[in-house]
Amino acid sequence: MGACHAFPSIEGAIMSSASPRNMTDYEAVYRSFRWERPEHFNFATDVIDVQASGRPEALALLWSDEGGQARRFTFAELRRHSLQAARFLTDLGLRRGDRVFVLMPRIPEWWFIVLGCMRAGIVFMPGTPMLTAKDIRYRLAAAEARAVITEASCLERFEGLVGTGQVKHWIALGEVPSPWIRYAPEEGTATDGVSFEPTRADEPMLLYFTSGTTGMPKMVLHTHASYGLGHTVTGRYWLDLTPEDRHLTLSDTGWAKCAWGKLFGPWSQGACNVVYDYRGRFDAPRILKMLETQRVTTFCAPPTAWRALVLQDLSKYDLSAIRHAVSAGEPLNPEVIDSWKAATGLHIREGYGQTETVVVVGMFPALEPRVGSMGKPSPGFTVSVIDEQGQEVGPGQEGDIAVRVAPERPVGLFQGYLQDDAANEACRRGDWYVTGDRAVKDADGYFYFVGRADDVIKTSGYRVGPFEVESALIEHAAVAESAVIGVPDERIGQRIKAYVVLAPGYTGSPALATELQEHVKRTTAAYKYPREIEFVTELPKTVSGKIRRAELRGSAR
């Protein structure tokens, strides 16, 4: 039970109809877990094709959009479509190792194309449709992309870019003008006899660009093993998936979270991947109705979505099919967790990881939840809190979250930052990979997030994590969302400033600001109260939905 296996052993794991609880004894699983390190591994052939062979009619992808359209695909159909995609791309002349920038909304073709890239050994680079032409230009140049694949509705994002740089193929779905090539693999594209040379597990598979919360995005290189095989831990132990599940993760296709919960995680366990394609602003009632009608059994959402969902009257929706709920991206306020549990009986279990990793810390189903904690280390990972010298600190002491990479590097960790020796050196401290996040670990091994190392506020001799203050603020009924930063102050080093988005029905005023300050003093240590409060209509965020505190600090100077 404790081992995470590569193909062919993975076949037994994903084909079985095991208990809905893949982990009933955390310590036993953690102790017995061993990574298998195959010489060859390809998620498309070693997972999707195994499913297509053993369960050809099992539902793999259940897609719908806000207009009421719906499409369903079995594993056999997924195999066929992805083979057609691979054939289409290679017929154009794309070869193993070529980098392809894929910017598409949540449509089934995105999954066909990225699986097709995997089959052919083409390195895909996901991007969100929210990127600007400037963002895209940077990515295409930095990665030396050989092709672009998008949808007709996104062509304006590439204005002024077509024909520039090293991009040779400009491909798009739908009716597109020259020099764009129409993506139409199903028009006579045969798959019989289509095969590709075996893929080494350590070959490059995809490039992600970091969120860029503190600087220009870095290129994160993953191999077929690090994400394709590594996310078995995410799907089996944290998402707790089985072949009987219908799983929904709320994520854009451009985010690493999509790989976690809309690609490798669910399909590594043979679960059905539920996709809801919405193009406008987040609509909490619509999402809740979709959870009800699609009978979603396991659900993952980012904190921004969870905060909006619990503001609804949850009693109006039949959410009884949901048996497991998780959150990742940023810490989730305990108040939100309590609201969801009161309505559904389910604790939202947090998980921690990065674009660079699979889930490395999680509140796994076998763990007793602790308020404010993100859980314990994932099977296959040694995670700790270390100091500047690379030494582990004691319980209750704040330090840097780090993953041990020596003497053996975990499978589910990225290969490195591409073309960035300085970043690769900066994230290594002795035998540890340093994540850049701060935390405290208690005597029982539970982790408590403090904040990004750059976000921690030093005020009056104290160190304050912004999340502590934000969590206290959101307990107040007037607060829908908040972001906290440190502002330079000659007297106390930094003073705490809060940006507050108000809940419906509230209006910002000096009196309300004072009320919120007093509320924080009562809720947490008095020195953590925000000396300044600014009411705003929205907070600056990265394309993956994380708050850009660096931008707030820059504007506050």
C-alpha positions as CSV (number, residue, x, y, z in Angstrom):
1,M,0.0,0.0,0.0
2,G,2.8,2.4,0.8
3,A,4.7,2.3,-2.5
4,C,4.2,4.7,-5.4
5,H,5.0,2.7,-8.5
6,A,6.0,3.4,-12.0
7,F,4.7,1.5,-15.0
8,P,4.1,-1.4,-15.2
9,S,3.4,-1.5,-11.4
10,I,1.3,1.6,-11.7
11,E,-1.2,-0.4,-13.7
12,G,-2.3,-2.3,-10.6
13,A,-2.7,0.9,-8.7
14,I,-4.8,2.8,-11.2
15,M,-6.9,-0.2,-12.3
16,S,-8.0,-1.3,-8.9
17,S,-11.3,-0.3,-7.2
18,A,-9.7,0.2,-3.8
19,S,-11.3,1.8,-0.7
20,P,-12.1,5.5,-1.1
21,R,-9.5,6.0,1.6
22,N,-6.1,5.4,-0.1
23,M,-4.4,6.3,3.2
24,T,-5.9,5.0,6.4
25,D,-2.6,5.1,8.4
26,Y,-0.4,8.1,7.6
27,E,2.7,6.9,9.5
28,A,2.6,3.4,8.0
29,V,2.3,4.8,4.5
30,Y,5.0,7.4,5.1
31,R,7.5,4.8,6.5
32,S,7.0,2.2,3.8
33,F,6.9,4.5,0.8
34,R,9.6,4.1,-1.8
35,W,9.9,5.9,-5.1
36,E,10.4,3.6,-8.1
37,R,12.7,5.1,-10.7
38,P,12.1,3.5,-14.1
39,E,14.4,4.1,-17.0
40,H,11.5,4.9,-19.3
41,F,8.1,6.6,-18.5
42,N,5.5,8.5,-20.5
43,F,2.2,9.4,-18.9
44,A,0.3,9.2,-22.2
45,T,1.5,5.7,-23.0
46,D,2.0,4.3,-19.5
47,V,-1.1,5.6,-17.9
48,I,-3.7,6.8,-20.5
49,D,-3.1,3.9,-22.8
50,V,-3.2,1.4,-19.9
51,Q,-6.6,2.8,-18.9
52,A,-7.8,2.8,-22.5
53,S,-6.8,-0.9,-22.8
54,G,-8.3,-2.1,-19.5
55,R,-11.3,0.3,-19.1
56,P,-11.9,1.6,-22.7
57,E,-15.5,2.8,-21.9
58,A,-14.7,4.4,-18.6
59,L,-15.4,8.1,-18.5
60,A,-12.2,10.1,-18.5
61,L,-13.3,13.7,-19.3
62,L,-16.7,15.3,-18.5
63,W,-16.7,18.8,-20.0
64,S,-19.3,21.5,-19.9
65,D,-19.4,25.3,-20.3
66,E,-21.4,28.2,-19.0
67,G,-23.5,28.1,-22.2
68,G,-24.9,24.7,-21.4
69,Q,-22.8,22.7,-23.9
70,A,-21.4,19.3,-22.8
71,R,-18.9,16.8,-24.2
72,R,-17.9,13.4,-22.8
73,F,-14.8,11.4,-23.6
74,T,-13.8,7.8,-22.5
75,F,-10.3,6.7,-22.0
76,A,-10.3,5.0,-25.4
77,E,-11.4,8.3,-27.0
78,L,-8.8,10.2,-25.1
79,R,-6.1,7.9,-26.4
80,R,-7.4,8.3,-30.0
81,H,-7.6,12.1,-29.8
82,S,-4.1,12.4,-28.3
83,L,-2.6,10.1,-30.8
84,Q,-4.1,12.3,-33.6
85,A,-2.7,15.4,-31.9
86,A,0.8,13.8,-31.8
87,R,0.6,12.8,-35.4
88,F,-0.6,16.3,-36.4
89,L,2.3,18.0,-34.6
90,T,5.0,15.6,-35.9
91,D,3.7,15.8,-39.4
92,L,4.4,19.6,-39.2
93,G,8.0,18.8,-38.5
94,L,8.1,19.2,-34.7
95,R,10.5,16.8,-33.0
96,R,11.5,15.5,-29.6
97,G,12.8,18.4,-27.4
98,D,11.1,21.1,-29.4
99,R,9.2,23.6,-27.2
100,V,5.6,24.5,-27.9
101,F,3.7,27.3,-26.2
102,V,0.1,26.2,-25.6
103,L,-2.4,29.0,-24.7
104,M,-6.0,27.8,-24.7
105,P,-9.1,28.0,-22.5
106,R,-10.6,25.0,-20.7
107,I,-11.6,23.1,-23.8
108,P,-11.0,19.3,-24.4
109,E,-8.5,20.0,-27.2
110,W,-6.1,21.3,-24.6
111,W,-5.9,17.9,-23.0
112,F,-5.6,16.1,-26.4
113,I,-2.7,18.4,-27.4
114,V,-0.7,18.2,-24.2
115,L,-1.0,14.4,-24.1
116,G,0.0,14.4,-27.8
117,C,3.1,16.4,-27.0
118,M,4.0,13.9,-24.3
119,R,3.7,11.0,-26.7
120,A,6.0,12.7,-29.2
121,G,8.5,14.0,-26.7
122,I,7.6,17.6,-27.5
123,V,8.0,19.9,-24.5
124,F,4.8,21.9,-23.9
125,M,4.6,25.2,-22.1
126,P,1.1,26.0,-20.8
127,G,0.0,29.7,-20.7
128,T,-3.2,31.2,-19.4
129,P,-5.5,33.3,-21.8
130,M,-5.1,36.1,-19.3
131,L,-1.5,36.8,-20.5
132,T,-0.8,39.9,-22.4
133,A,1.2,40.2,-25.6
134,K,4.1,41.5,-23.5
135,D,3.9,38.4,-21.2
136,I,3.8,36.1,-24.2
137,R,6.7,37.8,-26.0
138,Y,8.8,37.3,-22.9
139,R,7.9,33.6,-22.7
140,L,8.4,32.8,-26.4
141,A,11.8,34.4,-26.4
142,A,13.0,33.0,-23.1
143,A,12.0,29.5,-24.0
144,E,13.0,29.7,-27.7
145,A,9.6,28.3,-28.6
146,R,9.3,26.5,-32.0
147,A,5.5,26.6,-32.2
148,V,2.5,28.3,-30.7
149,I,-0.9,26.5,-30.3
150,T,-4.0,28.6,-29.4
151,E,-7.6,29.1,-30.2
152,A,-9.2,31.6,-32.5
153,S,-10.7,33.5,-29.6
154,C,-7.2,34.1,-28.2
155,L,-5.5,35.4,-31.4
156,E,-5.6,39.0,-30.2
157,R,-3.1,38.0,-27.4
158,F,-0.5,37.5,-30.1
159,E,-1.0,40.8,-31.9
160,G,2.4,42.0,-33.2
161,L,4.1,38.7,-32.4
162,V,3.3,36.5,-35.4
163,G,6.3,36.0,-37.6
164,T,8.8,37.1,-34.9
165,G,11.4,35.2,-33.0
166,Q,12.2,31.6,-33.5
167,V,8.6,30.4,-33.7
168,K,8.1,28.4,-36.9
169,H,4.6,27.2,-36.6
170,W,1.6,29.3,-35.6
171,I,-1.3,26.9,-34.9
172,A,-4.9,27.7,-33.9
173,L,-8.3,26.0,-33.5
174,G,-11.1,27.4,-35.6
175,E,-11.2,29.6,-38.6
176,V,-7.9,31.6,-38.6
177,P,-6.2,34.0,-41.0
178,S,-2.9,33.3,-42.6
179,P,-0.1,32.7,-41.6
180,W,-1.9,30.8,-38.8
181,I,-2.4,27.1,-39.5
182,R,-5.7,25.6,-38.6
183,Y,-5.5,22.8,-36.0
184,A,-7.6,20.0,-37.5
185,P,-6.1,16.6,-36.8
186,E,-9.4,14.7,-37.0
187,E,-9.7,15.4,-40.7
188,G,-8.4,12.1,-41.9
189,T,-5.6,11.7,-39.3
190,A,-5.2,8.0,-38.9
191,T,-3.9,6.5,-35.6
192,D,-3.4,2.9,-36.6
193,G,0.2,2.0,-36.3
194,V,1.2,5.4,-34.9
195,S,4.0,4.9,-32.3
196,F,6.9,6.8,-31.0
197,E,10.3,5.8,-29.5
198,P,10.3,5.0,-25.8
199,T,10.6,8.1,-23.6
200,R,13.3,8.3,-21.0
201,A,11.9,9.2,-17.6
202,D,14.4,12.0,-17.2
203,E,13.6,13.6,-20.6
204,P,12.1,17.2,-20.4
205,M,8.3,17.1,-20.6
206,L,7.0,20.6,-19.8
207,L,8.1,24.1,-18.9
208,Y,6.1,26.2,-16.5
209,F,6.8,29.9,-15.7
210,T,6.6,30.8,-12.1
211,S,3.9,33.2,-10.9
212,G,6.4,36.1,-10.7
213,T,5.2,37.4,-7.3
214,T,8.6,39.0,-6.6
215,G,10.2,39.3,-10.1
216,M,10.2,38.2,-13.7
217,P,8.9,34.6,-14.1
218,K,11.5,31.8,-14.0
219,M,11.3,28.8,-16.3
220,V,10.6,25.6,-14.3
221,L,11.6,22.5,-16.1
222,H,9.9,19.2,-15.3
223,T,10.7,15.8,-16.7
224,H,8.3,12.9,-17.5
225,A,9.0,11.4,-14.1
226,S,8.9,14.6,-11.9
227,Y,5.4,15.5,-12.9
228,G,4.0,12.5,-14.9
229,L,5.0,10.0,-12.2
230,G,5.5,12.3,-9.2
231,H,1.8,13.4,-9.2
232,T,0.7,9.9,-8.4
233,V,1.3,11.0,-4.8
234,T,-0.9,14.0,-5.4
235,G,-3.7,12.0,-6.9
236,R,-3.7,9.0,-4.7
237,Y,-2.9,10.3,-1.3
238,W,-3.9,14.0,-1.2
239,L,-6.8,14.1,-3.6
240,D,-7.7,10.5,-2.4
241,L,-8.9,9.5,-5.8
242,T,-10.1,6.1,-7.1
243,P,-11.5,5.0,-10.5
244,E,-15.0,5.6,-9.2
245,D,-14.5,9.3,-8.5
246,R,-15.5,12.4,-10.4
247,H,-12.9,15.1,-9.6
248,L,-13.1,18.8,-10.2
249,T,-10.2,21.2,-9.7
250,L,-10.9,24.9,-10.3
251,S,-7.9,26.0,-12.3
252,D,-7.0,27.7,-15.6
253,T,-5.1,25.5,-18.0
254,G,-2.1,27.8,-17.7
255,W,-1.5,27.2,-14.0
256,A,0.5,24.4,-12.5
257,K,-2.6,23.6,-10.4
258,C,-4.2,22.3,-13.6
259,A,-1.4,19.7,-13.9
260,W,-2.0,18.8,-10.2
261,G,-5.8,18.4,-10.3
262,K,-7.0,18.4,-13.9
263,L,-4.4,16.1,-15.6
264,F,-1.8,14.0,-13.8
265,G,-3.6,13.7,-10.4
266,P,-7.0,12.3,-11.4
267,W,-5.9,10.3,-14.5
268,S,-3.0,8.6,-12.6
269,Q,-5.8,7.1,-10.5
270,G,-8.2,6.4,-13.3
271,A,-10.7,9.0,-12.0
272,C,-13.0,11.1,-14.2
273,N,-11.8,14.6,-14.8
274,V,-14.6,17.1,-14.5
275,V,-14.0,20.3,-16.4
276,Y,-16.1,23.5,-16.3
277,D,-15.2,26.1,-18.9
278,Y,-16.2,29.6,-17.8
279,R,-14.7,32.7,-19.5
280,G,-16.0,35.5,-17.3
281,R,-15.6,36.4,-13.7
282,F,-15.9,33.7,-11.0
283,D,-19.5,32.9,-10.4
284,A,-19.9,31.1,-7.0
285,P,-23.6,30.1,-7.4
286,R,-22.9,28.7,-10.9
287,I,-20.0,26.6,-9.6
288,L,-22.1,25.2,-6.7
289,K,-24.9,24.3,-9.1
290,M,-22.4,22.5,-11.3
291,L,-21.0,20.6,-8.3
292,E,-24.6,19.5,-7.7
293,T,-25.6,18.5,-11.2
294,Q,-22.3,16.7,-12.1
295,R,-22.3,14.8,-8.8
296,V,-18.7,15.7,-8.2
297,T,-17.2,13.5,-5.5
298,T,-13.8,15.2,-4.8
299,F,-13.3,18.9,-5.2
300,C,-10.3,21.3,-5.1
301,A,-10.4,25.1,-5.2
302,P,-8.0,27.9,-4.5
303,P,-8.5,30.0,-1.4
304,T,-10.0,32.9,-3.4
305,A,-12.7,30.6,-4.7
306,W,-13.4,29.0,-1.3
307,R,-13.9,32.5,0.2
308,A,-16.5,33.3,-2.4
309,L,-18.2,29.9,-2.1
310,V,-18.8,30.0,1.6
311,L,-20.4,33.5,1.3
312,Q,-23.3,31.7,-0.5
313,D,-26.3,30.0,1.2
314,L,-24.9,26.5,0.8
315,S,-28.1,24.9,2.1
316,K,-29.7,25.7,-1.3
317,Y,-27.4,23.1,-3.1
318,D,-27.3,19.3,-2.9
319,L,-23.5,18.8,-2.3
320,S,-24.0,15.3,-0.8
321,A,-21.9,13.6,-3.5
322,I,-18.8,15.4,-2.4
323,R,-16.8,13.2,0.0
324,H,-13.4,15.0,0.0
325,A,-12.5,18.7,-0.3
326,V,-9.1,20.3,-0.6
327,S,-7.4,23.6,-1.1
328,A,-3.9,24.8,-2.3
329,G,-2.2,27.8,-3.7
330,E,-2.1,30.0,-0.5
331,P,-3.2,29.3,3.1
332,L,-6.9,29.1,3.7
333,N,-8.4,31.0,6.6
334,P,-9.8,28.8,9.4
335,E,-13.0,30.7,9.2
336,V,-13.6,29.5,5.7
337,I,-12.9,26.0,6.7
338,D,-15.3,26.2,9.6
339,S,-18.1,27.6,7.3
340,W,-17.7,24.8,4.8
341,K,-17.6,22.2,7.5
342,A,-20.7,23.5,9.2
343,A,-22.6,23.3,5.9
344,T,-21.3,20.0,4.5
345,G,-19.6,18.1,7.4
346,L,-16.3,18.1,5.4
347,H,-13.1,19.6,6.5
348,I,-11.2,21.4,3.7
349,R,-7.8,19.7,3.7
350,E,-5.0,21.9,2.6
351,G,-2.0,20.9,0.6
352,Y,1.3,22.7,0.0
353,G,3.5,22.6,-3.0
354,Q,4.9,24.8,-5.8
355,T,5.1,25.1,-9.5
356,E,8.5,23.3,-8.9
357,T,6.9,20.3,-7.0
358,V,4.1,18.0,-6.6
359,V,2.3,18.1,-3.2
360,V,5.0,18.0,-0.6
361,V,3.0,18.7,2.6
362,G,-0.7,17.9,3.0
363,M,-3.5,17.4,5.4
364,F,-4.1,13.9,4.3
365,P,-7.3,12.0,4.9
366,A,-5.7,9.9,7.6
367,L,-4.5,12.9,9.6
368,E,-6.6,14.6,12.3
369,P,-7.0,18.2,11.1
370,R,-5.4,21.0,13.2
371,V,-6.6,24.5,12.9
372,G,-4.2,26.6,10.8
373,S,-2.0,23.7,9.8
374,M,-1.3,22.6,6.2
375,G,-0.4,19.1,7.4
376,K,2.6,16.8,7.3
377,P,5.1,15.8,4.7
378,S,3.9,13.7,1.7
379,P,5.1,10.1,1.3
380,G,8.4,10.2,-0.6
381,F,9.5,13.5,0.8
382,T,11.6,14.6,3.7
383,V,10.4,18.1,4.5
384,S,11.6,20.3,7.4
385,V,12.0,23.8,8.6
386,I,15.7,25.0,8.5
387,D,17.8,28.0,9.4
388,E,20.2,30.1,7.3
389,Q,23.0,27.5,7.9
390,G,20.8,24.6,6.6
391,Q,20.2,23.2,10.0
392,E,16.8,22.0,11.1
393,V,15.2,24.2,13.8
394,G,13.2,23.0,16.8
395,P,9.5,22.8,17.2
396,G,7.8,26.2,17.3
397,Q,10.7,28.0,15.7
398,E,10.2,29.8,12.4
399,G,12.4,29.0,9.5
400,D,12.5,28.2,5.8
401,I,10.5,25.3,4.3
402,A,12.9,22.9,2.7
403,V,12.9,19.6,0.9
404,R,15.8,17.2,1.3
405,V,17.5,16.4,-2.0
406,A,20.5,14.5,-0.8
407,P,21.6,11.8,-0.7
408,E,18.6,11.0,-2.9
409,R,16.5,13.5,-4.8
410,P,12.7,12.9,-4.7
411,V,11.0,12.0,-8.0
412,G,8.4,14.7,-7.7
413,L,10.8,17.7,-7.8
414,F,11.6,19.8,-10.8
415,Q,14.8,19.4,-12.7
416,G,15.8,23.0,-12.2
417,Y,15.4,26.6,-13.4
418,L,16.2,26.7,-17.1
419,Q,19.1,29.0,-18.0
420,D,19.2,30.5,-14.5
421,D,22.3,29.4,-12.6
422,A,21.8,32.1,-10.0
423,A,18.3,30.9,-9.2
424,N,19.4,27.3,-9.0
425,E,22.2,28.2,-6.6
426,A,19.9,30.4,-4.5
427,C,17.4,27.6,-3.9
428,R,20.0,25.1,-2.7
429,R,21.2,25.1,0.9
430,G,23.4,22.1,1.8
431,D,21.3,19.0,1.3
432,W,18.1,21.0,1.0
433,Y,16.0,22.6,-1.7
434,V,14.7,25.8,-0.2
435,T,11.2,26.7,-1.3
436,G,11.3,30.4,-0.4
437,D,8.4,30.0,2.1
438,R,8.5,30.3,5.8
439,A,6.8,28.0,8.3
440,V,6.8,26.7,11.9
441,K,6.6,23.0,12.7
442,D,5.1,21.7,15.9
443,A,6.3,18.8,18.1
444,D,4.0,16.4,16.3
445,G,5.3,17.3,12.8
446,Y,2.4,19.5,11.6
447,F,3.5,22.5,9.5
448,Y,2.0,26.0,9.9
449,F,2.6,28.5,7.1
450,V,4.0,31.9,7.9
451,G,4.5,33.5,4.5
452,R,6.8,34.0,1.6
453,A,10.3,34.9,2.9
454,D,10.1,38.2,1.2
455,D,6.6,38.9,2.6
456,V,7.4,38.5,6.4
457,I,7.0,41.8,8.2
458,K,9.6,42.9,10.8
459,T,7.9,45.4,13.1
460,S,8.9,46.7,16.6
461,G,11.3,43.7,16.9
462,Y,8.6,41.2,16.0
463,R,8.3,39.0,12.9
464,V,4.8,38.9,11.6
465,G,3.5,36.7,8.7
466,P,0.9,38.5,6.6
467,F,-1.4,35.5,6.7
468,E,-1.8,35.8,10.4
469,V,-3.2,39.3,10.1
470,E,-5.2,38.5,7.0
471,S,-6.8,35.5,8.8
472,A,-7.8,37.7,11.7
473,L,-9.3,40.3,9.4
474,I,-11.4,37.9,7.5
475,E,-13.1,36.7,10.7
476,H,-14.9,40.1,10.6
477,A,-18.2,40.0,8.7
478,A,-17.3,43.1,6.8
479,V,-14.2,41.6,5.2
480,A,-14.4,39.6,2.0
481,E,-10.7,39.5,1.2
482,S,-7.5,41.2,2.5
483,A,-3.8,41.5,1.8
484,V,-1.2,42.7,4.4
485,I,2.2,44.1,3.8
486,G,5.0,45.9,5.7
487,V,5.6,49.6,5.0
488,P,9.0,51.2,5.9
489,D,8.8,53.1,9.1
490,E,11.8,54.9,10.7
491,R,10.6,54.3,14.2
492,I,9.5,50.6,14.2
493,G,11.2,49.2,11.1
494,Q,8.0,48.4,9.3
495,R,4.4,49.2,10.1
496,I,1.6,46.8,9.1
497,K,-0.8,47.9,6.4
498,A,-3.9,46.1,5.3
499,Y,-5.7,46.4,2.0
500,V,-9.3,45.3,2.5
501,V,-12.0,44.2,0.0
502,L,-15.3,44.6,1.7
503,A,-18.2,42.1,1.7
504,P,-21.4,43.1,0.0
505,G,-23.4,45.6,2.1
506,Y,-20.4,47.3,3.7
507,T,-18.9,50.7,3.0
508,G,-15.4,51.8,4.0
509,S,-15.0,54.5,6.6
510,P,-12.6,55.6,9.3
511,A,-15.0,54.2,11.9
512,L,-14.9,50.8,10.1
513,A,-11.1,50.9,9.9
514,T,-10.9,51.5,13.6
515,E,-13.4,48.7,14.2
516,L,-11.2,46.3,12.2
517,Q,-8.1,47.3,14.0
518,E,-9.7,46.6,17.4
519,H,-11.0,43.3,16.0
520,V,-7.5,42.2,15.1
521,K,-6.1,43.2,18.5
522,R,-8.8,41.0,20.1
523,T,-8.3,38.1,17.7
524,T,-4.5,37.8,17.7
525,A,-1.5,39.4,19.4
526,A,-2.0,43.1,19.7
527,Y,1.3,44.0,18.0
528,K,0.0,42.4,14.8
529,Y,-2.8,44.9,14.2
530,P,-2.7,46.9,11.0
531,R,-1.8,50.5,11.7
532,E,-3.1,51.4,8.3
533,I,-6.2,50.1,6.5
534,E,-7.0,51.0,2.9
535,F,-10.3,49.9,1.4
536,V,-10.0,48.7,-2.2
537,T,-12.3,47.1,-4.7
538,E,-9.9,44.3,-5.7
539,L,-6.4,43.1,-5.0
540,P,-3.5,42.7,-7.5
541,K,-2.9,39.1,-8.3
542,T,-0.8,36.9,-10.5
543,V,-2.4,35.0,-13.4
544,S,-2.6,32.0,-11.0
545,G,-4.6,34.0,-8.5
546,K,-1.9,34.7,-5.9
547,I,-1.8,38.1,-4.2
548,R,1.0,40.3,-5.6
549,R,2.2,41.7,-2.3
550,A,5.3,43.0,-4.0
551,E,3.2,45.2,-6.1
552,L,1.3,46.5,-3.1
553,R,4.7,47.2,-1.3
554,G,5.9,49.1,-4.4
555,S,2.8,51.3,-4.5
556,A,2.8,52.0,-0.8
557,R,6.3,53.5,-0.7
